[in-house]
Every structure is written in structure tokens, then in C-alpha cells.
Amino acid sequence: NKELRKKAVEETKELIDMAIELDCNIINLWLGQDGYDYIFQGDYIREREWIEECIKECCDFRKDMKISIEYKIREPRTHSYISSVAQALLMVKEVNEENCGVTIDFGHALEGYENPAESVALLKKYGDKLFHIHANDNYRYWDDDMMVGSVHTLEYIEFLYWLRKTEYSGWISVDQYPYREDGRKALQESIGWLLALEGVVNRIDDSKVEELYKSGDACEVNKYLRWVLLGR
């Protein structure tokens, strides 16, 4: 529906104007309804082209505003068009605008069976396109939006290490839904874990990590992580 797409773009432009008024330099777009549920329901090429055209128009509207695309493998559709870090990166490359990049939602990456640290590295290597981060946690089966580090603590250490290694300087937002927990306490715990894990990462010796990469010895990696995290 061309008119509906036009309306969506106009609404996004309004949000860009609001963001500028608030001295914000980035807009996050999660295109959750863009996908399909059944085979032969979607035109896999043409519909992606429509998305790219709309994103490009938003990027052209204000070159000083970053437009960051958040990917997710599924929900609310059974298949999302922007479902992985690779698909998001391909679309950003096709849009071909300096102010267009990618948001990594840690939980979305887990749900798509990605290694979030590797996703950071890919976005750095192929254009330095990591614009924003959503922090949360889950069990990989669903987008549970749990407290940071409550399930995948070790993965968070590597994730934060690669943010440091790639000199990421953007924001980390906490994106979680504490349905049964006290919302303020749950958010405080996520922030507490992020700060604590940042402290763990600061104890990591880059030269030691380089040795581990060269050796490829999983036992030595595990031993070092145990020492960094627990001191023994």
C-alpha cells in the first residue's frame, strides 16, 4: 500500500524533527511488521526494495540524523525481512547513506543464534555500521527481554570486550520488559550488571587475548575467563 508507506515515512520524519528538538542525534527503527507468515505470501525482492526506498528517504530528510535499523528473526511475523545482522548490513549497504546503520539488540541476536560479539565485529569490519545497542537477555528461544547478564553472563563479557576493541562510542539502551518484577529494580539490576561486567572487561589483558586467539585452545580460554571473572 503506497499511501500507507508514505504515511509511515512522514511519521518517521516527524519523529526526526522531535528528536532534533530534544538534542538527540539518532532514530531507531524496528520494522517488526515487515515480513511474512506463510510461503507465497511475500515478494521477497520487491518488498525489500520498498523498505530500502523508505529508509533512504528518511536518511535524506536530515543528513545529520542517524537512522539505525534494528533486526529481529521473528515476531510479530513468523519471518522478518530484516532478521539478522547480515541482512541488516546488506540493506544498509543497499541504502548507501552515511547516516544509515544497525542496532544490535543483544536478545534479538541470541534469538537468531548469533554470537553478539561476532555481530559487533562484522558491523565494524564492513563499514563501521554499529550505531546503537539494546541490552537485555533471554534463553534464545524467545525475546524474553530479561535483566542483563541474568542468563548469558560470559557472552556479555565478550560482547563488551569487542565493543571496547572496536571503539564503539554510541549509547547502550536497556530494552527489557519486567512483567512480574518491579520495573525500577529490574532496570537498576541491568545497569548494575553492565557496570560490573565493564569492570571485568577492564581486567582483560589484550596481549593475553591475542595469545589465546593464536592458540585456539578452548580450555585455556575458559581458564582465563574464570580467572578474570572469579579471580581463581
C-alpha positions, -999 to +999 in steps of 0.1 A: +000+000+000+019+030-013-001+055+007+005+036+039+042+036+032+041+073+026+023+078+059+049+058+077+078+078+062+060+111+071+056+099+107+092+090+109+102+125+096+081+140+124+099+118+149+132+131+135+121+167+140+111+158+176+145+142+182+163+173+170+143+194+193+154+171+222+191+173+211+191+136+201+211+125+171+198+090+164+164+074+155+160+036+160+137+018+135+124-017+143+103-028+113+086-056+131+056-058+108+077-060+076+078-097+069+055-126+062+039-156+079+032-181+050+050-192+019+040-174-013+027-145+009+055-121+003+075-108-027+110-112-012+127-088-035+101-061-042+091-057-006+127-053+005+131-027-022+102-007-008+118-008+027+151+004+013+134+033-006+116+044+026+147+042+047+167+062+022+140+089+021+142+092+059+180+093+057+179+121+030+154+141+051+181+151+076+217+140+069+227+150+105+203+124+120+215+088+123+189+062+112+196+029+129+179-003+118+171-029+144+169-066+133+150-095+147+145-130+134+107-132+141+078-118+160+052-105+154+056-121+119+069-156+117+097-143+093+111-108+095+127-093+064+154-077+085+161-108+105+199-110+111+230-088+114+240-099+079+206-090+064+205-056+082+240-049+069+231-058+034+201-035+035+222-006+049+248-012+022+220-010-004+205+022+011+241+036+008+238+066+031+264+076+056+238+082+083+223+047+080+234+019+103+224-010+125+212-015+161+222-047+178+196-059+203+215-084+224+184-106+229+175-105+192+210-116+183+207-145+208+173-155+194+187-156+159+215-179+172+242-152+166+272-146+188+266-109+197+303-102+199+308-115+164+279-093+153+298-063+167+329-073+148+310-078+115+295-043+117+329-029+124+347-047+096+321-040+069+317-003+071+317+006+109+279+005+109+271-002+145+250+028+156+231+017+187+227-012+212+198-026+232+208-046+263+187-074+277+189-112+280+169-143+272+171-181+268+175-179+229+140-194+223+121-161+225+126-124+230+121-126+268+137-092+275+152-102+308+177-085+330+212-080+316+236-109+323+210-130+341+214-159+316+243-152+292+269-136+315+300-149+297+287-138+263+282-103+277+319-102+287+329-110+251+303-086+238+316-057+259+352-066+251+345-063+214+327-030+219+359-018+235+381-034+209+361-018+180+360+016+199+322+017+199+312+052+213+274+051+209+247+046+235+237+014+252+200+014+259+183-011+283+154-027+264+135-051+288+100-059+299+099-068+336+063-081+336+064-095+371+094-078+387+095-043+400+104-023+369+127+002+386+146-025+404+149-046+373+164-017+353+188-009+382+200-045+381+206-044+344+226-012+348+244-027+378+254-058+357+266-036+328+288-016+350+301-047+368+308-065+336+326-034+322+348-037+352+355-073+344+364-064+308+388-037+320+407-065+337+412-083+304+447-081+290+446-076+253+480-092+247+468-123+266+437-124+244+459-123+213+478-153+227+445-172+232+434-163+196+466-177+182+465-209+203+428-216+197+429-236+230+393-236+244+405-249+277+430-220+282+403-195+271+379-210+297+406-209+324+414-173+317+378-162+317+373-180+350+402-161+365+391-127+350+355-132+363+361-150+396+398-144+404+406-181+407 
